[in-house]
Amino acid sequence: MTLRRHHSAPVVRLTLLAMLLGLASSCGTDELAPVDRSSYELTFDRASAESANIFRVDGAGANLDMVTPADMGGIGGVWSPDGRNLVFSGASGGVLGIWVANGESGEVRLLAETPLYDGVPTWSPDSTMVAFTRGLPDDYEVFILDVATGELTNLTGEDPDNGWNRWPAWSPDSGQIAFVSNRDGEEEVHVIDVPEGVAVQLTFNSTWDGPPAFSPDGTKIAFGRVVGPDDDGIFLMNADGTGITRITESPGRDNDLFPIWSSDGTHLAFTRTTNNGTDLFTVDVENGQEAAVTEGASSIRGASWSPDDALFAFTLEDSGEIVVVDAQGRDPLKIGQVGDNVDWRPVVGAP
């Protein structure tokens, strides 16, 4: 289950939702004003046996509209940080590849054709490039794609000694990508310069590290680490790999993964999986204080944090229904749609 922030996817009763989504009572958020969700826009996939398409709806569940044209399919839509373009994996007229849709005109353009698996793309912070994982025979590599020219670059190379490479994460200046590779025999976090560079290994762990996430100021990288058989946590390190520090505790069989940063760099959201399911948490990076956004017996998937940190959207695992809550987990709202790969559209023209 992944968390998503754009830059960097089948229905329960409302009375049950309140039981599934809880807020730690110590947070004291009852004094906070509710968020006006109608000013937000959500994009999500809806798949059937016949087709898969991308839709959008406002944060209150109104004004449903299909983004992908009726004569093509699409999944994994992600908005550019400037809010102007949506990149997605799609197929039209027998052509499978990565496409981009203009958010205003709806015009759709093929960026790169592929006969292979392409993972959900992630935008560079300057909205000029996308990075994604492409499945090659017995291998995975990280590619970058120039949106203006369509130029495609295999960033991690085709050397078989490089192992597989995935989970790309952009630095805030769009100059580097952190990713996970098993080229040394273990799954470790590496970093590489864009558009060309030599991968530098940042973590050296005997078990598993990843996926990584750069802090908004570029000085830190957050990642999940398997410490032992029943011990996983979220860790922080400096962007050069020094100063590794653990910031979440996960006793027993908990599994803390997929960190994403708040826009001000003070908090991380992450998923925690236990025997009871997968829930969403936040943690203060300075003092390690954790807060539950969801808490209950039903798992969530595909959680996405709004650009202003005010809201989360995710899919309920059991029903496939999309839910929106505020960042403290209050006031859950089923938006009346079933879907995956939820993403928020930024305000066009916002800094």
N, C-alpha and C positions, 0 to 999 in steps of 0.2 A: 504494500500500500504506500503510495507516494504522496508527499505534500507538494503543492505547486504554488509558486509565485510567478506571475507573468514577468518578463523583463524585455528566475530564475529566479475513470475515469468512472426493478421489478417489484406493498404500500402498507403502512401501519396506521392505526387509529391515532388521532391527535392526543387522546388521553394517555396512550402508551408512550408517545414521544416525550412527554414531560418526565416520564420515568427513565427513559434512555439517556436523556441529555441533562446532566446536572452540573451545578456550579459549586465549588468548594465554599462552604458557608463563611469561611474566614476572609473572603476577598472583599466583602463590604461593598458590592457593586450596586445595591438597590438604589443608591443615591444618584446613579448615572442616568442621564436622559436617554430614552430609546433612540436608535438610529433610524433616519428616514431612508428606507431601503429602496424606494421607488426611483431614486436618483442613480442607482447602480445598474450595471448590465452584466449578466452572466451568459457564458457560452458553454454548451455541453453537447456530448454525443448522444444520439439515440439510435440503437441498432435493432434490426429485426431480421427475420430469416431471409427477407428479400433485399434489404438495403441497409446502409448506415449513413446517417446525415448529421450535420452540425446545426444546432438551433441556438437562438439567443432569446433571453427573457429578462425583464428587469428584476431587481432584487426582491421585489414584492410578489413576483410570480406572474406579472401581467405582461401584455404585449409580446406574445410569442411570435417568433419569426424564424424561418429557415434561412441559414446563411449560405449553405452550399446549394448550387443550382439543382433543379429537379432532375436533370439528366446526368448527374454525377453523384458519387458517394464520397464521404469524408469522415475522418475521425481525428482525435487528438488536437483540436484547435487550440492555439495559444496566441494571445494578443501581443503585439509589439509594445514596448514600454511607452511609446508615444501615442498608442491607442489607434493608430491609423490602419494597421494591416493585421490580418489573421493568417498565420501559417498553419498548415495541416497536411496530414497524409491523405491522399485521395486517389480516385480512379475515374477516368472519363474516356469513353470511346476506346476502351481496351488499354489505355495508357495509365500505368500506375506510377505514382511519384509524390514529390512534395510540391504543394501548391500554395499560393498566397491569394487571399481575397481582400480587396479594398473595403474598409469598414463603412465608407459612405456610398460609393457607387455600386458596390457589390460585384465589380469586375473581378474575375478569377483568372489567374495566370499560372502556368506551369513553371516551376523553378528548376526542378531536376527530375528526370525520369529514372526509375529504378525497378529492376526485376526482383530485388531482394527486400528483406525486412529493414525498415527504417524506424527507429525509435522516435518517440514524441520529441519534436524539436524544441530547443530553448533559444530565445532571442539574446543577442548581445545587448548590453544596456544602451548602446547608442542607436539601436533599432536598424542597423545596417546589415547584420549577419545573423544566421542561425547555425547552431551546432546540434548534431544529432548522432546517434549510434546507428551504424549500418552493419547488418549481418552479412559477412562474407563466408565462404565455405570454411567451416570449422573455426570461425574467428568472428570477432566484433571489433570494429574500428570507429574512432571518432572523426567525423567529417565536419567541415564548415562550408557554408554556402553564402556567397555574396548575393543579397536580395536584388540589387540593382542590375548586376551583370549576369547572374546565374552561374558564376564561376564556382566550381566545386573542388575542394581540397581535402585529401585524406590527411588529416592532421597527425595521426599517430602512426602512419606508414603501413606498409604491407610486409615488413620483415616478420617472418614467423616467430622469431625469437622475442618479439614484442608482446606475445600472448594476446589475450583479449582485452579490450579497453571500452569502458562505458561510463554512464552517468556524468556527462560533461557539465561543468558549472563555470560561468563567466566571472571574471574579475570585474569590478565596477567601472574600470577604465576601458573595458573591452580588449585589453591587451594580452590577457592570459586566460587559459582554461585549466581548471582543476578537474581531474577525472580519476577513476579507479582502474587499476591494471593489475594483472597477475603475472607480469613479465618476470618477476623475481621468484615466482613459485607461490607467493601469497597475494591476497587481494589487498593492495595498498593504495594510498592516495598519492598521486603524482600531479605535477603542474607543467604546462608547456606554453611557450610564447606563441602568439598568433600574428601572422598567418604561418610562420615557419619557426621551428625551434626544436631543441632537444629536450625530451621529457626528463624532468628532475624528480626523483622519488623523495617524498616528504615524510612518509611514515614507514616504520619498520616494526611490524607486529607479527607474531607467530600465528595469529588466527585470521581476523578479517577487519578491514577498515572501509568506511564509506557509507553512503555517498557524501561528497563534500559540498559546502556552501560558503562562498566568500561573504564576509561582513560588508555592509554598505560603504565603509571607508576603505576597504581593501586590506586592512591590516591583519585580519584574522580569518581562519577557515574553521568552520564547524563540521563535524563528521560523527558518524556512529562507529562504535568499536565493540567487537566481541572480545571481552576480557577473559572469559572462561565459559564452561559448559552452561552455567545458569547465571551469567553475569554479563549484561550489555549496558552500554551507556552512551550519552552524547558527550563528546570531547571538543575542546577548543585548542587551536595552536596558532602561533604566529604564521604569517603568510609564507615564511621561509622554512617552516617545519619545526621551528624551535618552540620551547615553552608549552609543551602539551599538558593540558589540564582537564580533568574530568569535571563536568558540571551537573550531571544527573546521576542519581543512584537508582538502580533497578534490581532490587533483591528478588531472589527466587528465579522464576522463568520469564521475567519481563524482558521485553525486547524494544529498546529505544532506538528509533531510526528516523531518517529523512528530515533533518533539521532545515528550517527556513528562517531567515532573519526578519524581524520587524524593520520597518523603513528607517527608524532612528537608531538601529543597532543595539538597543538595550535588552531585547528579548529574542528568544528562539521559540518557534513552535516545532513540535515533533510528535510522532506517533509512538504510542506504547502498546505493545501487544502482550496480553497475558492469556491464561487459560479461559478467561471470560470474554475475550475478544480484543478488538483494537480501538483505543480511544485517543483523543487529541489533548495534548498538554502544551502549556507554555512554561518557560523557565527564564528567570532573570539572570543574565549572564554575569552580573557582578556578585550577587549573593547566593545564587543557586536556588532561590525560592521557586518552587513549582506550583502551578495552578492547573486544575483540571478544567478543560473546556467542555468535554463530554465525559460522561461517566455512567456506565451501565452494562447491561448484558448483551447489547447489540453492537456489532462491529461497524466501523465506518471505513470508507475508502475514498481516495482521490481528494483529500482536503486541500483547499486553496484559500489563501489569505488575501483579503482585498488590498488594493494599493495603499490605502490610507490606514491600514491596520485596524479598521473598525469592525469588520465582519469576517466570518469564516463561512465557506460553503463546502459541502461534502455529500457523499452518497451513502445511504444506509445499506449495509451489506445484505441484510435479509430481504429487503423489499426493492432495492434499486432506486428508491426515491431520493430526490435532492432536497437537502435541508440547509437553511441559512440560520446562523446564530450570530449574536454579537461576540466580540472578542473575549468577553468574560463568560460566554456560554449561556447567557440569558435569552429569554424570549425566542425559543426555537420556532421557526416557520417552515412548514412544508410548502414548497413553491408550486406543488401540483404537477410536477414533471418527473419522469423517470429518465435517468441518463448517467453518463460517466464523463470523466475528464473535464470536470468543471473548472472554468477559468473566469476571472474578472476582467472586464474591459476597463483600462485606465481612461481618465478624462482626457479627451483630445486636446492637445495644446498645453497640458499640464507640464510643469518643469520636471 
